[in-house]
Amino acid sequence: MGKEIEMKLLTTRAGCHRLFAARTVTKTALPVTEKRLSLKNIYYDTKDGALNRERMAYRVRVTNGSAYEATIKTKGTSTGGFSVRGEYTVPLKDETPVTEGFPPEVTRRLKDLLHGESLVPTVTITFARHAMDLAAGKSRVELSLDEGIIESGDRSQSLREVEFELKEGDPAALFELVSHLAGEIPLYPEDRSKLERGLFLLAGKTPQESCDDAVKVPKTFADAARFLREILHDLGGFFNGTGKKAPIADRLILFADFWEEKALGGDEAARLREAAAHFETDDAAYLEEDLEEGRIAALLWQCLAKVYTKSHEEESYF
């Protein structure tokens, strides 16, 4: 069985421009791995969405207009941008989808879901990919920047996404790289796959970004990831002069208080409380040195990595 382990992230236009020049990337880049690709993903399903209901995705990919492959992704987990899914790929002669060639159990499941129906295209995503491999200890991670457009029917949405995919080694390497890179460019967790965003369009809806100002205790890894996303969104607004101070401070303190005894070290919790104290005052000193936006973001990603590790070491921890 193939397994896809990756982290999907959103960034700003400025973040896209600075990504491959960031110190974290230039220091860890592996020689002769950089590539630029022109990609088209065509997603298929039955007319009534049988595959999507079972959280299975069928994708035909065209690379540089001449190479074709079909991939089936099975249901998995996705939290805080971090996802693990089964993945099975076969080569194709053209864009026509096939049902044979996958592992027998995958082919059987696909045919059971199709129940004699044909696969029909639902979402098309056309994008440029800039990618290279990075080294994180003994692990190898592919960094990709995807920019393009998601289309379904007559509706469309722009795509701008950063991906870290584990090629070999420890999943913790993903968090390690992101925590360093977050100190240089804005990075936000993205749980939705490209297909999920396309299916919103298919349903006639436009995905909305939201950050609830209600402050709730983060009791699970999913809660912690939600907290991270909300804090980072608020943090960006605050440093641009449009954010509110109180929600950021409250979240930082609550995160530190609850997770100190769960997964964080005392020093990390203390640094979060220190940052919170500056957001509760009108003093502009928070902009100086170790309290700048990037350093707080990097600390939050490091904390989330520890929360993830702890929650997976002990499944009954919560």
C-alpha positions, 0 to 999 in steps of 0.5 A, spaced: 500 500 500 502 506 498 501 512 503 501 519 502 503 523 508 503 531 507 502 537 510 498 543 506 499 550 507 496 557 505 501 563 504 500 570 502 502 572 495 509 575 498 510 568 501 510 565 494 515 570 492 519 569 498 518 561 499 524 558 495 529 564 497 527 563 504 533 561 509 530 554 511 529 552 504 536 554 501 540 551 507 536 544 507 535 544 499 538 537 496 542 538 490 539 537 483 532 536 485 529 542 483 523 542 478 518 546 475 512 542 472 505 544 468 500 540 471 492 538 470 488 534 475 481 532 473 477 529 478 472 523 477 466 521 480 459 518 479 453 522 477 451 522 484 458 522 488 458 515 490 466 516 491 466 522 495 461 519 500 466 514 501 472 519 501 475 516 495 478 520 490 479 518 483 484 523 479 487 523 472 493 527 472 497 530 466 504 532 466 507 537 462 501 536 457 504 529 455 505 524 461 498 521 464 497 517 470 491 515 474 491 515 482 486 513 487 486 516 494 482 512 499 480 515 506 485 517 511 486 523 516 487 530 516 488 535 521 491 542 522 494 541 515 497 534 516 494 528 512 495 521 511 491 517 506 492 511 502 495 512 495 495 508 488 497 510 481 497 507 475 500 509 468 495 511 462 495 512 455 491 518 455 486 522 459 481 516 459 480 513 466 481 506 467 478 501 473 484 496 472 491 496 474 490 498 481 491 493 487 486 488 487 482 490 493 482 497 491 479 495 484 474 491 487 472 497 492 472 502 486 467 497 482 463 496 488 462 503 488 461 505 481 456 499 481 456 499 473 456 507 472 461 511 468 466 515 471 464 523 470 469 529 470 467 533 476 473 538 478 479 540 474 485 544 477 490 547 472 496 549 476 504 550 475 508 547 480 515 549 483 518 543 487 525 541 490 527 536 496 529 538 502 533 534 508 531 534 515 535 530 519 535 523 516 528 524 513 527 527 505 521 532 504 518 534 498 517 542 498 512 544 493 508 551 491 502 550 487 499 556 483 493 556 478 486 555 478 480 550 480 474 549 476 468 546 476 462 547 471 462 555 470 465 556 477 472 557 479 477 559 484 484 561 484 489 556 487 495 558 492 498 552 496 504 550 499 505 542 500 510 539 504 510 531 502 514 526 506 518 522 501 522 518 507 523 518 514 519 521 520 513 525 519 516 529 525 520 532 519 514 536 516 513 540 523 520 541 524 521 544 517 514 548 517 516 551 524 523 554 521 520 556 515 514 560 519 519 564 522 520 567 515 514 567 511 506 566 513 504 559 513 497 557 515 494 550 516 489 548 510 485 541 512 481 542 505 484 538 499 484 541 492 478 536 490 474 538 497 475 546 495 473 544 488 467 540 490 465 546 494 464 550 487 461 544 484 455 545 490 455 552 488 458 554 494 465 559 495 469 556 501 469 562 506 475 563 511 473 564 518 476 565 525 471 565 531 473 570 536 470 565 541 476 562 546 475 555 547 480 550 551 484 546 546 483 539 548 485 535 542 490 535 537 485 538 532 483 543 537 490 545 538 491 545 530 484 550 530 487 554 535 494 555 531 490 557 525 486 562 529 492 565 532 496 566 526 490 569 522 489 574 528 496 575 529 497 577 521 491 582 522 494 585 528 501 586 525 497 589 519 494 594 524 487 591 523 487 585 529 484 585 536 489 584 541 485 580 546 483 574 542 490 573 541 492 574 548 487 569 551 488 564 546 496 564 547 495 564 555 490 558 554 494 554 549 500 555 554 496 553 561 492 547 558 498 544 554 504 545 559 502 539 563 500 535 556 506 536 552 510 543 552 516 544 556 516 550 561 520 554 557 515 554 551 509 555 555 513 561 558 515 564 552 507 564 549 505 567 556 510 573 555 508 574 548 501 574 550 503 579 555 505 584 550 498 583 546 495 585 552 498 592 552 498 598 548 506 598 548 509 597 541 515 593 544 512 587 542 515 589 535 522 588 537 527 582 537 524 576 539 517 578 539 516 579 532 511 576 528 515 570 525 518 568 531 511 567 535 509 563 529 515 559 529 514 558 536 507 556 535 508 551 530 514 548 534 508 547 540 503 544 535 509 539 533 510 537 540 502 536 541 502 532 535 507 527 537 504 527 544 497 525 542 500 520 537 505 517 543 499 515 547 492 514 543 488 515 550 492 521 552 486 525 552 
